Protein backbone atom coordinates (compact mmCIF):
# COMPACT_ATOMS: atom_id res chain seq x y z
CA UNK A 1 0.00 0.00 0.00
CA UNK A 2 1.38 3.39 -0.94
CA UNK A 3 0.47 6.28 1.34
CA UNK A 4 1.08 9.85 0.18
CA UNK A 5 1.47 12.95 2.37
CA UNK A 6 1.19 16.27 0.53
CA UNK A 7 1.99 19.56 2.23
CA UNK A 8 1.57 22.98 0.63
CA UNK A 9 3.36 25.98 2.10
CA UNK A 10 3.21 29.73 1.84
CA UNK A 11 6.88 30.68 2.13
CA UNK A 12 7.97 34.30 2.41
CA UNK A 13 10.61 33.85 -0.34
CA UNK A 14 9.87 30.58 -2.16
CA UNK A 15 12.46 31.09 -4.88
CA UNK A 16 15.32 31.90 -2.50
CA UNK A 17 18.19 29.41 -2.82
CA UNK A 18 18.25 29.12 0.99
CA UNK A 19 14.67 27.78 0.91
CA UNK A 20 15.59 25.20 -1.72
CA UNK A 21 18.62 24.11 0.30
CA UNK A 22 16.54 23.84 3.49
CA UNK A 23 13.83 21.81 1.78
CA UNK A 24 16.43 19.50 0.23
CA UNK A 25 17.87 18.96 3.71
CA UNK A 26 14.36 18.30 5.08
CA UNK A 27 13.77 15.66 2.41
CA UNK A 28 17.07 13.99 3.24
CA UNK A 29 16.09 13.91 6.92
CA UNK A 30 12.63 12.53 6.12
CA UNK A 31 14.19 9.73 4.06
CA UNK A 32 16.06 8.58 7.17
CA UNK A 33 12.78 7.88 9.00
CA UNK A 34 11.59 4.25 8.97
CA UNK A 35 8.69 3.64 6.58
CA UNK A 36 9.41 6.66 4.37
CA UNK A 37 9.82 5.49 0.78
CA UNK A 38 10.26 8.85 -0.95
CA UNK A 39 10.44 12.61 -0.42
CA UNK A 40 10.41 15.49 -2.86
CA UNK A 41 9.82 19.23 -2.72
CA UNK A 42 9.83 22.28 -4.96
CA UNK A 43 8.44 25.73 -5.66
CA UNK A 44 5.21 26.23 -7.60
CA UNK A 45 5.85 27.51 -11.11
CA UNK A 46 2.24 28.29 -12.10
CA UNK A 47 -0.39 30.77 -10.92
CA UNK A 48 -2.73 28.02 -9.71
CA UNK A 49 -1.42 27.71 -6.15
CA UNK A 50 -3.90 30.15 -4.58
CA UNK A 51 -1.14 31.61 -2.44
CA UNK A 52 0.62 28.32 -1.72
CA UNK A 53 4.00 28.55 -3.36
CA UNK A 54 5.95 25.44 -2.33
CA UNK A 55 5.05 21.76 -2.07
CA UNK A 56 6.39 18.76 -0.20
CA UNK A 57 5.41 15.17 -1.03
CA UNK A 58 6.42 12.29 1.23
CA UNK A 59 5.47 8.68 0.53
CA UNK A 60 5.18 5.83 3.01
CA UNK A 61 4.83 2.07 3.00
CA UNK A 62 1.74 2.19 5.27
CA UNK A 63 -0.68 4.39 7.18
CA UNK A 64 1.06 3.31 10.35
CA UNK A 65 4.41 4.60 9.07
CA UNK A 66 2.84 7.95 8.18
CA UNK A 67 1.31 8.19 11.64
CA UNK A 68 4.65 7.44 13.36
CA UNK A 69 6.43 9.92 11.07
CA UNK A 70 4.28 12.79 12.37
CA UNK A 71 5.79 12.57 15.85
CA UNK A 72 9.21 11.14 14.93
CA UNK A 73 12.02 13.24 16.43
CA UNK A 74 13.70 13.71 13.02
CA UNK A 75 10.45 14.98 11.46
CA UNK A 76 9.98 17.41 14.33
CA UNK A 77 13.60 18.58 13.97
CA UNK A 78 13.31 19.07 10.21
CA UNK A 79 10.13 21.10 10.60
CA UNK A 80 11.74 23.30 13.24
CA UNK A 81 15.07 23.81 11.45
CA UNK A 82 14.19 23.63 7.75
CA UNK A 83 10.56 24.65 7.28
CA UNK A 84 9.19 26.92 10.00
CA UNK A 85 11.87 29.63 9.56
CA UNK A 86 10.74 30.17 5.95
CA UNK A 87 6.98 30.33 6.49
CA UNK A 88 5.08 33.45 5.52
CA UNK A 89 3.26 35.44 8.19
CA UNK A 90 0.06 35.09 6.12
CA UNK A 91 -2.92 33.22 7.57
CA UNK A 92 -2.90 29.43 7.09
CA UNK A 93 0.67 29.09 5.80
CA UNK A 94 0.46 25.28 5.74
CA UNK A 95 -2.12 22.82 4.45
CA UNK A 96 -1.73 19.05 4.32
CA UNK A 97 -3.55 16.09 2.81
CA UNK A 98 -2.88 12.40 3.24
CA UNK A 99 -4.22 9.58 1.08
CA UNK A 100 -3.82 5.96 0.08
CA UNK A 101 -2.77 5.88 -3.57
CA UNK A 102 -5.59 4.02 -5.32
CA UNK A 103 -3.57 3.83 -8.54
CA UNK A 104 -0.69 2.12 -6.75
CA UNK A 105 -3.10 -0.50 -5.45
CA UNK A 106 -3.55 -1.64 -9.05
CA UNK A 107 0.01 -1.30 -10.32
CA UNK A 108 2.25 -4.23 -11.21
CA UNK A 109 5.19 -2.84 -9.22
Residue pairs with C-beta under 8 A, 6 or more apart in sequence:
1 61
1 62
1 63
1 100
1 101
1 104
1 105
2 37
2 59
2 60
2 61
2 100
2 101
2 104
2 105
3 59
3 60
3 61
3 62
3 63
3 65
3 66
3 98
3 99
3 100
3 101
4 57
4 58
4 59
4 60
4 98
4 99
4 100
4 101
5 56
5 57
5 58
5 59
5 60
5 66
5 69
5 96
5 97
5 98
6 55
6 56
6 57
6 96
6 97
6 98
6 99
7 55
7 56
7 57
7 58
7 94
7 95
7 96
8 49
8 52
8 54
8 55
8 56
8 94
8 95
8 96
9 52
9 53
9 54
9 55
9 56
9 83
9 86
9 87
9 93
9 94
10 51
10 52
10 53
10 54
10 87
10 88
10 90
10 92
10 93
10 94
11 19
11 53
11 54
11 86
11 87
11 88
11 93
12 86
12 87
12 88
12 89
13 19
13 86
14 43
14 44
14 53
14 54
15 43
16 86
18 86
19 43
19 54
19 86
20 42
20 43
22 81
22 82
22 83
22 85
22 86
23 41
23 42
23 54
23 56
23 82
23 83
24 41
25 78
25 81
25 82
26 39
26 41
26 56
26 78
26 79
26 82
26 83
27 39
27 40
27 41
27 56
28 39
29 74
29 75
29 77
29 78
29 82
30 36
30 39
30 58
30 69
30 74
30 75
30 78
31 38
31 39
32 74
33 68
33 69
33 72
33 74
33 75
34 65
34 68
35 60
35 61
35 62
35 64
35 65
35 66
35 68
35 69
36 58
36 59
36 60
36 65
36 69
37 59
37 60
37 61
38 57
38 58
38 59
39 56
39 57
39 58
39 59
40 56
40 57
41 54
41 55
41 56
41 57
42 54
42 55
43 53
43 54
44 52
44 53
44 54
44 55
51 90
52 95
58 69
59 101
60 66
60 69
63 100
66 98
69 75
87 93
87 94
